[in-house]
Amino acid sequence: NAVSLPDGLYILGGYNGKDYLNSVHRFDYSPRSWSKVKSMNSSRGTFSSIVSPNCNFIYVIGGFNGQPIDYVERYDVMNNNWEYLAPLKQKRFMHSAYLTTM
């Protein structure tokens, strides 16, 4: 899963053919280089992710880690920190998410 922010492209979690991943890497557009940022609290694949309107947070929603999960996590871009939020009411994976501000 990937999201784009002004400071770079974030690649989140996934599956490497053996294990579900919680790692997060950022591609910095300016020096055109990769760096590792703090890993998510939970390993997962087939989840959805969205960025807050102010670009300060990345939200990671649901997914699969051998079974469907209901975890929701939020990454604070400025403080390089993940926190759990309230879980989904229903476990889900292979879904999409969209944020609109009206």
N, C-alpha and C positions, 0 to 999 in steps of 0.2 A: 504494500500500500504506500502511496506517496502523496504528499501535499507540498505546495509551493508557498513560500513566504518571502518577504523582501530580502531576508538575509540568506536564503538558499532553498534548496530542494531537500525535503526530509523523506527518507525511506524508512518505513516502520515495519517491524516484525516480519511475518511471513513463514514460509516453510522451506527447508533446504533439502527435502527428500527423505530426511530422517527425523528431524526435530522441528518443532514449532519454535519460532524465535521471538525474543523480546528486545532485540537490539535495535538501535536507532542510529542512522548515519545521516549527516548533512553534507550536501554538495554546495560549497560556497562559490557563488557565481564570479566573484571578483578575482581571487587567485586561482580559480578553477581547480579546487582541491577538495578531497573528502576528509571529514573528521567524524569521530564517534562522539555522540552526546549520550546523556544518561539513558539507560535502557528503561523500557516500560516495566511496570511491576509484574505484569503477566505476559507469558508467551502466548502468541496467537497468530492465526492466519485467517483469511477470508472474512475480515472485519471491515468496517467502514471508518472513515476519518474525515473530519471537517476542521476548518480554521475559524477562530472567532473573528468577527468583523474588524476588530482593532489589531489583529495579527499577533496578539500576545499569548494566545493559547491554541493548542492542538487538542482536539477531542478524539478519542479512540473508542469505538462503540462495538460491543459484542465480539463475535468471532468464533473460532473453533480451535481447540487445543487437544484434539482427541475426542472431544464432545462439544456440543454447543455451549457457549458461555453467555452470561448476562453482565459481565464486568464492563464498566465505563470508567475510563481514565482521562485525566486532563494533564497536559504537559504545559508548564509555565516556561515559555521561551526565554524570558529575561532572567529567570533564576535557575534554569536547567533542573527542574524538579517535576516529578510525576506524583499525582495524588488520585486515589480512588474517589469517584462520585457515587451517587445513589445507583444501584444496579437497575438494569432493565426489568420491566415487569414480566417479560418473557425472554427466554434465551433465544438468540438468533445468530445466524451466520449467512454468508453469501447474500447480504442485503446491501442497500445503498443508503446514504444519508445526504441531505441537502439542507443548507442553511440559507434562509432568506431574511432580509431585513426590510420591512415595509413600514 
